[in-house]
Every structure is written in structure tokens, then in C-alpha cells.
């Protein structure tokens, strides 16, 4: 369909315009050539007529001159008889003498004599068809005419002129046809050089839309079509990577959901069986209920994280801003991880800043960001590692909250993708892979940004930069 539309557009726009221009040019050339040749013949005939008329007028002014004999001599000795014929007309418009010596039939054309008699310059001309032949004539009534020799007429055939005009018109027509043929050939090549790649791009895009992200286009040119091929291939790469991250995300979330559910189900079944025969002791009961409550809270956090992600994707997350002390909110978030750090044998280093740094933001969402980033820092740090948290004022009216760990670090080629949705750099660590993406979007909604600095095998520093209230 696209091929037909592009070809049709080219036929109507480019070829149609060229065709109209060439046809108009052919008509202009035809009329111009005819006007030029006919005008040239007319000038020549009129020139000869003026010459003959001048000779006759001069002889008529002489005394004792035989006008008719002199007129007859001019006619019989007319030097241009090979290209035109000089005729003598009587007062009735009949031909009585010709330079060829033969009297033609049906060549009276008496109307031109009457026209010449009525004109001031006593001249009339005629261009048209006579006896099946196209001719041009000039009739002149000279001074000193008699009853037998009233006027003279110069007649020339336009057959050779018409033949020459026809040859020129046919030649220009052939040139126009050659131009159209060249335009069609070159245009077809150009159209094919666009239409064929566009068709291939359409087929590739259709396969990609159907989920075949391995489809690639071969770049054959460095023009816009080549750039489009690069763009399609890049799109396929990105979609393939996103699809892989999405599948990994689904697998990771499924695993993350299944683990606490398994623990909850196992302890619930055990507590149910023990309660039937009254063999459960208080220690086991407390331990089981603790596991169930802890895993339920873990599930709740995961579900809330997924809901936040859904809200961000659909633009339904709404902040409830208020003025707050960002140091106080950070301190409360750090306190929630103190026991976990001790339990996992990791050092949590934080010295609360005595400075009060006012920020306008959503209290719950900002704490969610702090919790998420500190949780990641502990999660990706091994036993014996440390997490250091600092908060300082920076230039430009911002506060920088840095969370630095001594964990596994992030490879350089993955650093730009860490904040991408579904991306999970290390599959061996728990997590859904959307926490940092949600945190980054929340900070952006507050007018700030999250900066990453990491060395693989050394550690990672995540800096939350927020604007300070003025």
C-alpha cells in the first residue's frame, strides 16, 4: 500500500508537472516556429512587392512610356520565379499574365483586389489553402495601371516552409519524449531506491511489533534511509533489552513473592497442626507468628512498591508537599536499619548533622526513597562491609545526601541502566529491580536528582540531591 501511494504521488506531482510543462513548451515552440517562418516569408514577399511596385511607379511617371510593355517585361524577366510567381491582374481580378508563362486555373481571389483597392497603401495579403496547397500572396495596385494591367500579385508556396516547421515540431516532440523517458527511468530508479528499503523497514517493524526482537536491517546507504535503519535496529536492541528486563523482573518478583508466601504458609500449617493436638509451646508460637508478621510486612512493602511503580507509569502519583527538616527524616530512616545492620554484621555509619536543612517535599515519599537506597546499600554489601551516610549543603542551594557502601559495586557498562525500570544488575541479590527507578522518579518530582558513582568490586555511592528551601 505504501509503495502504491508513494509511486502515485510521484506520478501526479513530479511526472505530471513535467508532462504539463513539456506539452505547454511544445505548443509554444510550434506557434513560435510557425510565426517566425511565416513572418520571414511574408517579409520577403512584401519586399519583392515593394521592389516591383517601385519600378512600375517610376516608369509610370516618365512621359511617352509604354506602361503595359514595361510591366510585361518585368513579369517575363522576374528573377525570383523559382521561389515565387508574379501574376498580373486585370480590373476584374482575373490573371492575364504570369512570370511562368502559364495561366493557373481558379486563382482569381478577386476579394484581395477589392481589399487592396480599399486600402490606403493599395496592398492586400492572403495566407491560406488554395487548390489543396498552402500559399501566401501579396496583391498590389500600382500607380499608372490600365484596364488590362490593373494590379500584380506575388504568390509563393508554403509547402517547404510547412515541411520545415513539421520537422522542427517533430524534433522537439521527440526531445520532449526523450526527456519524459529519462525522467521516468531516473525517477523509477529513485523511487525504487526509497520504496524498496521502506518496504523492508515496514516488514522489519511488523516483525518487531510481533515480538521478534532479533530482526535487524542491513544498512546499505549513509543517507536518511540508512539512519532510519540504524534507528530501527537501535529500537529493536532497546526493546529486546527491555523485554529481557521485563521477563527477569517478572521472574524476580515471582521469586520474591513466593519466598515469603512459602514461609507464611509453612509456619501457618505447622501452627495449625500443633494447635490441634496442643503440642505447641509459647516459644515456637512466638517464633512462628514473628515470621508470619515479618514476611507479611515484607510482602506489603513489595506490593506497595509495585503499586508506586504503577502510579508513576500512569502519572497518578500525587505528592503531598510540606515544609520539613530533611535531616530529621533521614535520621528516622537510618534508625530503622540499625538492628538489621547489627544482625547482618555490617557497619552502619551515620553522624547526624546538627544543621537544620529545610526542604519542601512529601514526607512519606522522601522517607521511602531513603529506606530504598539504604536497603540497597546493605543488600549489596557483604558481611563485614560498611554503609556510610552523610548529609551536607552543596553549592547552588542544594543538600546532598550520600549513601556509600563497600559492596560489590556496579559494572561501568551497567551504570547508566541502573535507574531504568526492570533493570537488576545482580540476579543473586533479592529485589524486584524497580525500587531505584521509583526512587529516581520521586526525587525528580521534588526537583532534584539521584547521582551514581560506582567501582566494581569496591563499592557504590548514591547521592540524593534536593533543592533547599530559601
C-alpha positions as CSV (number, residue, x, y, z in Angstrom):
1,X,0.0,0.0,0.0
2,X,2.8,2.4,0.9
3,X,4.6,1.6,-2.4
4,X,1.5,2.4,-4.4
5,X,0.9,5.6,-2.5
6,X,4.5,6.9,-3.0
7,X,4.5,5.9,-6.7
8,X,1.1,7.5,-7.3
9,X,2.2,10.7,-5.5
10,X,5.3,10.8,-7.7
11,X,3.3,10.3,-10.9
12,X,0.8,13.0,-10.1
13,X,3.2,15.5,-8.6
14,X,6.6,15.3,-10.3
15,X,5.9,13.5,-13.6
16,X,2.5,15.2,-14.1
17,X,4.0,18.7,-13.6
18,X,6.9,17.8,-16.0
19,X,4.5,16.5,-18.6
20,X,2.3,19.6,-18.5
21,X,5.3,21.8,-18.8
22,X,6.7,19.9,-21.8
23,X,3.3,19.9,-23.5
24,X,3.0,23.7,-23.0
25,X,6.6,24.1,-24.2
26,X,5.8,22.1,-27.3
27,X,2.8,24.3,-28.2
28,X,4.8,27.5,-27.5
29,X,7.7,26.2,-29.8
30,X,5.2,25.2,-32.5
31,X,3.5,28.6,-32.6
32,X,6.8,30.4,-32.3
33,X,8.4,28.5,-35.2
34,X,5.3,28.9,-37.4
35,X,5.2,32.6,-36.6
36,X,8.9,33.0,-37.3
37,X,8.9,31.2,-40.6
38,X,5.6,32.6,-41.9
39,X,6.8,36.1,-40.8
40,X,10.1,35.6,-42.7
41,X,8.3,34.5,-45.9
42,X,5.9,37.5,-45.5
43,X,8.7,39.9,-45.2
44,X,10.4,38.5,-48.3
45,X,7.2,38.6,-50.4
46,X,6.4,42.2,-49.3
47,X,10.0,43.2,-50.1
48,X,9.7,41.9,-53.6
49,X,6.3,43.5,-54.0
50,X,7.7,46.9,-52.9
51,X,10.5,46.5,-55.5
52,X,8.1,45.7,-58.3
53,X,5.7,48.5,-57.3
54,X,8.6,51.0,-57.1
55,X,9.8,50.1,-60.6
56,X,6.3,50.5,-62.0
57,X,5.7,53.7,-60.2
58,X,9.0,55.1,-61.5
59,X,8.2,54.1,-65.1
60,X,4.6,55.5,-64.9
61,X,6.0,58.9,-64.1
62,X,8.0,59.1,-67.3
63,X,6.4,60.7,-70.4
64,X,5.9,58.8,-73.6
65,X,6.4,55.4,-71.9
66,X,4.7,52.2,-72.8
67,X,3.4,51.1,-69.3
68,X,1.9,47.8,-70.3
69,X,5.0,46.7,-72.3
70,X,7.3,47.7,-69.4
71,X,5.0,45.7,-67.0
72,X,5.1,42.7,-69.3
73,X,8.9,42.9,-69.4
74,X,9.2,42.9,-65.6
75,X,6.9,39.9,-65.4
76,X,8.7,37.8,-68.0
77,X,12.1,38.6,-66.6
78,X,11.2,38.1,-62.9
79,X,14.4,36.7,-61.3
80,X,12.7,35.0,-58.3
81,X,10.4,32.8,-60.3
82,X,11.9,29.7,-58.8
83,X,10.5,30.5,-55.3
84,X,7.5,32.7,-56.1
85,X,5.3,33.7,-59.0
86,X,4.5,37.2,-60.2
87,X,1.0,37.5,-61.7
88,X,-0.7,40.4,-63.5
89,X,-4.4,41.0,-62.8
90,X,-7.0,42.9,-64.9
91,X,-9.7,45.2,-63.5
92,X,-11.9,42.1,-62.9
93,X,-9.3,40.4,-60.8
94,X,-8.5,37.8,-63.5
95,X,-5.0,36.6,-64.0
96,X,-3.8,37.7,-67.5
97,X,-0.1,37.2,-67.3
98,X,2.4,35.2,-65.1
99,X,6.1,35.0,-64.7
100,X,6.0,31.3,-65.5
101,X,4.1,31.8,-68.7
102,X,1.2,29.6,-67.7
103,X,-2.2,30.9,-66.6
104,X,-3.3,29.0,-63.5
105,X,-6.9,27.8,-63.0
106,X,-9.1,29.0,-60.2
107,X,-6.7,31.5,-58.7
108,X,-8.7,34.7,-59.2
109,X,-9.0,35.6,-55.4
110,X,-10.7,38.8,-56.5
111,X,-11.5,39.7,-52.9
112,X,-7.9,40.6,-52.3
113,X,-8.0,43.0,-55.3
114,X,-11.0,44.7,-53.8
115,X,-9.3,44.8,-50.4
116,X,-6.2,46.4,-52.0
117,X,-8.3,49.0,-53.7
118,X,-9.9,49.9,-50.4
119,X,-6.6,50.2,-48.5
120,X,-4.7,53.4,-48.2
121,X,-1.5,51.7,-49.3
122,X,-3.3,49.8,-52.1
123,X,-2.0,46.5,-50.8
124,X,-3.6,43.2,-49.5
125,X,-2.2,39.9,-48.5
126,X,-3.6,36.3,-48.2
127,X,-2.4,33.2,-46.4
128,X,-4.3,30.0,-46.7
129,X,-5.1,27.0,-48.7
130,X,-5.7,27.1,-52.5
131,X,-6.3,24.0,-54.6
132,X,-5.0,21.8,-51.8
133,X,-1.8,23.7,-51.3
134,X,-0.9,26.2,-48.6
135,X,0.1,29.6,-50.1
136,X,0.9,33.2,-49.2
137,X,0.2,36.0,-51.6
138,X,0.5,39.8,-51.7
139,X,-1.6,41.9,-54.1
140,X,-0.6,45.5,-55.0
141,X,-2.4,48.1,-57.2
142,X,0.4,50.3,-58.5
143,X,0.2,53.8,-60.0
144,X,-0.3,54.0,-63.7
145,X,-2.5,50.9,-64.1
146,X,-4.6,50.2,-67.2
147,X,-7.7,48.2,-67.9
148,X,-5.7,45.2,-68.9
149,X,-2.9,45.5,-66.3
150,X,-4.7,46.8,-63.1
151,X,-2.7,45.0,-60.3
152,X,0.0,42.5,-59.7
153,X,0.2,39.6,-57.2
154,X,3.2,37.8,-55.8
155,X,2.4,34.1,-54.8
156,X,4.6,31.7,-53.1
157,X,4.0,28.1,-51.9
158,X,4.3,27.4,-48.1
159,X,4.8,23.7,-48.7
160,X,8.5,23.6,-47.9
161,X,8.1,26.0,-45.0
162,X,5.3,23.8,-43.6
163,X,7.6,20.8,-44.0
164,X,10.4,22.5,-42.2
165,X,8.0,23.6,-39.4
166,X,6.7,20.0,-39.1
167,X,10.3,18.6,-38.9
168,X,11.1,21.1,-36.1
169,X,7.9,20.3,-34.2
170,X,8.5,16.5,-34.5
171,X,12.1,17.0,-33.4
172,X,11.1,19.0,-30.3
173,X,8.4,16.4,-29.7
174,X,11.0,13.6,-29.8
175,X,13.2,15.6,-27.4
176,X,10.2,16.0,-25.0
177,X,9.5,12.3,-25.3
178,X,13.2,11.5,-24.6
179,X,13.1,13.9,-21.5
180,X,9.9,12.1,-20.2
181,X,11.5,8.7,-20.8
182,X,14.7,9.9,-18.9
183,X,12.6,11.3,-16.1
184,X,10.6,8.0,-15.9
185,X,13.8,5.9,-15.8
186,X,15.7,8.1,-13.3
187,X,12.5,8.6,-11.3
188,X,11.8,4.8,-11.2
189,X,15.3,4.2,-10.0
190,X,15.0,6.9,-7.3
191,X,11.5,5.6,-6.3
192,X,12.8,2.1,-6.1
193,X,15.8,3.2,-4.0
194,X,13.3,4.6,-1.5
195,X,10.3,2.3,-1.8
196,X,12.1,-1.0,-1.5
197,X,14.0,0.0,1.7
198,X,10.8,1.4,3.1
199,X,9.0,-1.8,2.4
200,X,11.8,-3.8,4.1
201,X,11.7,-1.4,7.0
202,X,7.9,-1.9,7.2
203,X,8.3,-5.7,7.3
204,X,11.1,-5.5,9.9
205,X,8.9,-3.1,12.0
206,X,6.0,-5.6,11.7
207,X,8.2,-8.4,12.9
208,X,9.5,-6.3,15.8
209,X,5.9,-5.4,16.7
210,X,5.1,-9.1,16.8
211,X,7.8,-9.7,19.3
212,X,10.8,-10.8,17.1
213,X,13.4,-8.5,18.6
214,X,16.2,-10.3,16.8
215,X,15.2,-8.8,13.4
216,X,17.8,-6.5,12.0
217,X,18.1,-4.3,8.9
218,X,21.1,-4.1,6.7
219,X,22.4,-0.5,6.3
220,X,23.3,0.0,2.6
221,X,23.5,3.8,2.4
222,X,24.6,6.7,4.6
223,X,21.5,8.8,3.8
224,X,18.2,9.2,5.7
225,X,17.2,5.7,4.8
226,X,20.5,4.4,6.4
227,X,19.8,6.5,9.5
228,X,16.3,5.1,9.7
229,X,17.8,1.5,9.5
230,X,20.1,2.4,12.4
231,X,17.2,3.8,14.4
232,X,15.1,0.6,13.8
233,X,18.0,-1.6,14.8
234,X,18.6,0.5,17.9
235,X,14.9,0.3,18.7
236,X,15.0,-3.5,18.3
237,X,18.0,-3.6,20.6
238,X,16.3,-1.5,23.3
239,X,13.0,-3.4,23.0
240,X,14.9,-6.7,23.3
241,X,16.8,-5.5,26.3
242,X,13.5,-4.1,27.8
243,X,11.7,-7.4,27.1
244,X,14.6,-9.3,28.8
245,X,14.5,-7.0,31.8
246,X,10.7,-7.3,32.0
247,X,11.0,-11.1,31.9
248,X,13.7,-11.0,34.5
249,X,11.6,-8.6,36.6
250,X,8.6,-11.0,36.4
251,X,10.8,-13.9,37.4
252,X,12.4,-11.9,40.2
253,X,9.1,-10.6,41.5
254,X,7.6,-14.1,41.3
255,X,10.5,-15.4,43.4
256,X,10.4,-12.5,45.8
257,X,6.6,-13.1,46.3
258,X,6.9,-16.9,46.5
259,X,9.6,-16.9,49.2
260,X,7.6,-15.0,52.0
261,X,4.4,-16.8,50.9
262,X,6.2,-20.2,51.3
263,X,7.4,-19.2,54.8
264,X,4.0,-17.9,55.8
265,X,2.2,-21.0,54.5
266,X,4.7,-23.3,56.2
267,X,4.5,-21.7,59.6
268,X,0.7,-21.3,59.3
269,X,0.3,-25.1,58.5
270,X,2.7,-26.0,61.4
271,X,0.9,-23.8,63.9
272,X,-2.5,-25.2,62.7
273,X,-1.3,-28.8,63.1
274,X,0.3,-28.1,66.5
275,X,-2.8,-26.3,67.8
276,X,-5.0,-29.4,67.1
277,X,-3.1,-31.7,69.5
278,X,-2.0,-28.9,71.8
279,X,1.7,-29.7,71.4
280,X,2.9,-26.2,70.5
281,X,4.9,-24.2,73.1
282,X,5.0,-20.5,73.5
283,X,8.5,-20.1,72.1
284,X,7.5,-21.8,68.8
285,X,4.3,-19.9,68.7
286,X,6.0,-16.6,69.1
287,X,8.7,-17.5,66.6
288,X,6.1,-18.6,64.0
289,X,3.9,-15.5,64.5
290,X,7.1,-13.4,64.2
291,X,8.0,-15.0,60.9
292,X,4.4,-14.6,59.6
293,X,4.2,-11.0,60.6
294,X,7.7,-10.2,59.2
295,X,7.1,-11.9,55.9
296,X,3.7,-10.2,55.7
297,X,5.3,-6.8,56.2
298,X,7.9,-7.8,53.5
299,X,5.0,-8.7,51.1
300,X,3.3,-5.4,51.9
301,X,6.4,-3.4,51.1
302,X,6.8,-5.3,47.8
303,X,3.2,-4.8,46.8
304,X,3.3,-1.1,47.8
305,X,6.5,-0.7,45.7
306,X,4.7,-2.3,42.7
307,X,1.7,0.0,43.2
308,X,4.0,3.0,43.4
309,X,5.6,1.9,40.1
310,X,2.2,1.6,38.5
311,X,1.2,5.0,39.7
312,X,4.4,6.6,38.3
313,X,3.9,4.9,35.0
314,X,0.3,6.1,34.7
315,X,1.1,9.6,36.1
316,X,-1.3,9.0,39.1
317,X,1.3,9.6,41.8
318,X,0.5,12.8,43.7
319,X,2.8,14.4,46.2
320,X,1.6,16.0,49.4
321,X,4.3,18.7,49.9
322,X,5.1,20.3,53.3
323,X,8.0,22.1,54.9
324,X,10.2,19.6,56.8
325,X,13.7,19.2,58.1
326,X,15.4,16.7,55.8
327,X,18.0,15.8,58.4
328,X,15.3,14.6,60.8
329,X,13.6,12.5,58.2
330,X,16.9,10.9,57.2
331,X,17.8,10.2,60.8
332,X,14.5,8.3,61.3
333,X,15.1,6.3,58.2
334,X,18.6,5.3,59.4
335,X,17.3,4.2,62.8
336,X,15.1,1.6,61.2
337,X,18.2,-0.2,59.8
338,X,20.4,-0.2,62.9
339,X,19.3,-3.6,64.2
340,X,19.4,-5.1,60.7
341,X,23.0,-4.0,60.2
342,X,24.0,-5.5,63.6
343,X,22.2,-8.7,62.7
344,X,23.9,-8.9,59.3
345,X,27.3,-8.0,60.8
346,X,27.6,-4.8,58.7
347,X,28.7,-1.4,60.0
348,X,26.1,1.4,59.6
349,X,28.0,4.7,59.9
350,X,25.9,7.8,60.4
351,X,26.6,11.0,62.3
352,X,23.6,13.3,62.4
353,X,24.2,16.8,61.1
354,X,23.3,19.4,63.7
355,X,22.3,21.8,60.9
356,X,18.6,22.2,60.2
357,X,18.1,22.0,56.4
358,X,14.6,22.9,55.3
359,X,13.1,21.2,52.3
360,X,9.6,21.3,50.8
361,X,8.5,17.7,50.0
362,X,6.3,14.7,50.6
363,X,7.5,13.3,54.0
364,X,6.4,9.8,53.3
365,X,7.8,9.6,49.7
366,X,11.2,11.0,50.8
367,X,11.5,8.6,53.6
368,X,10.5,5.8,51.1
369,X,13.5,6.9,48.9
370,X,15.9,6.9,51.9
371,X,14.7,3.5,53.0
372,X,15.0,2.1,49.5
373,X,18.6,3.3,49.0
374,X,19.9,2.3,52.4
375,X,18.2,-1.1,51.9
376,X,20.1,-1.5,48.6
377,X,23.4,-0.5,50.2
378,X,23.0,-3.1,52.9
379,X,21.7,-5.7,50.5
380,X,24.7,-5.4,48.1
381,X,27.3,-5.3,50.9
382,X,28.8,-8.5,52.1
383,X,29.2,-9.5,55.8
384,X,31.9,-7.2,57.4
385,X,31.2,-4.4,55.0
386,X,30.1,-0.9,55.9
387,X,27.5,1.7,54.8
388,X,28.2,5.4,55.4
389,X,25.5,8.0,55.3
390,X,26.2,11.8,55.2
391,X,24.2,14.9,54.5
392,X,25.8,18.3,53.6
393,X,24.9,21.5,52.0
394,X,26.3,21.9,48.4
395,X,26.7,24.8,46.1
396,X,23.7,26.1,44.3
397,X,21.3,25.8,47.2
398,X,21.1,22.0,47.3
399,X,21.5,19.4,50.0
400,X,23.5,16.2,49.1
401,X,22.6,13.1,51.0
402,X,25.2,10.4,50.2
403,X,24.9,6.7,50.9
404,X,28.2,5.0,50.3
405,X,28.7,1.2,50.6
406,X,31.7,-1.1,50.3
407,X,29.7,-3.7,48.4
408,X,30.1,-5.4,45.1
409,X,29.8,-2.3,43.0
410,X,28.3,-1.8,39.6
411,X,30.0,-2.6,36.3
412,X,30.7,0.5,34.2
413,X,28.5,-0.7,31.3
414,X,25.5,-1.1,33.6
415,X,25.9,2.2,35.5
416,X,23.6,4.2,33.1
417,X,20.9,1.5,33.2
418,X,20.6,1.1,37.0
419,X,17.8,3.6,37.2
420,X,16.0,2.0,34.3
421,X,12.8,0.3,35.1
422,X,13.0,-3.6,35.5
423,X,16.8,-3.4,35.4
424,X,18.5,-5.6,38.0
425,X,22.3,-5.8,37.8
426,X,22.9,-8.7,40.1
427,X,20.4,-11.6,40.0
428,X,21.9,-13.2,43.1
429,X,20.6,-10.5,45.3
430,X,16.9,-10.2,46.3
431,X,14.8,-7.3,45.0
432,X,12.4,-6.5,42.2
433,X,14.6,-4.2,40.2
434,X,12.2,-1.2,40.2
435,X,13.0,0.3,43.6
436,X,15.7,2.7,42.3
437,X,13.6,3.6,39.3
438,X,10.7,4.6,41.6
439,X,13.1,6.5,43.9
440,X,14.6,8.4,41.0
441,X,11.2,9.4,39.7
442,X,10.1,10.6,43.2
443,X,13.3,12.7,43.6
444,X,12.7,14.2,40.1
445,X,9.2,15.1,41.1
446,X,10.8,17.1,44.0
447,X,13.0,19.0,41.6
448,X,16.2,17.0,42.5
449,X,18.2,14.2,41.1
450,X,20.0,10.9,42.0
451,X,23.7,10.6,41.1
452,X,25.6,7.3,41.0
453,X,29.3,6.7,41.4
454,X,30.5,3.1,41.5
455,X,33.6,1.0,41.1
456,X,33.1,-2.7,40.5
457,X,34.4,-4.7,43.5
458,X,35.0,-1.5,45.6
459,X,31.6,0.0,46.3
460,X,28.9,2.4,45.2
461,X,27.9,5.9,46.3
462,X,24.3,7.1,45.7
463,X,23.8,10.8,46.2
464,X,20.4,12.3,46.6
465,X,20.4,15.9,45.7
466,X,17.4,18.1,46.7
467,X,16.8,21.8,46.5
468,X,16.9,23.6,49.8
469,X,14.0,25.9,50.8
470,X,15.0,29.6,50.5
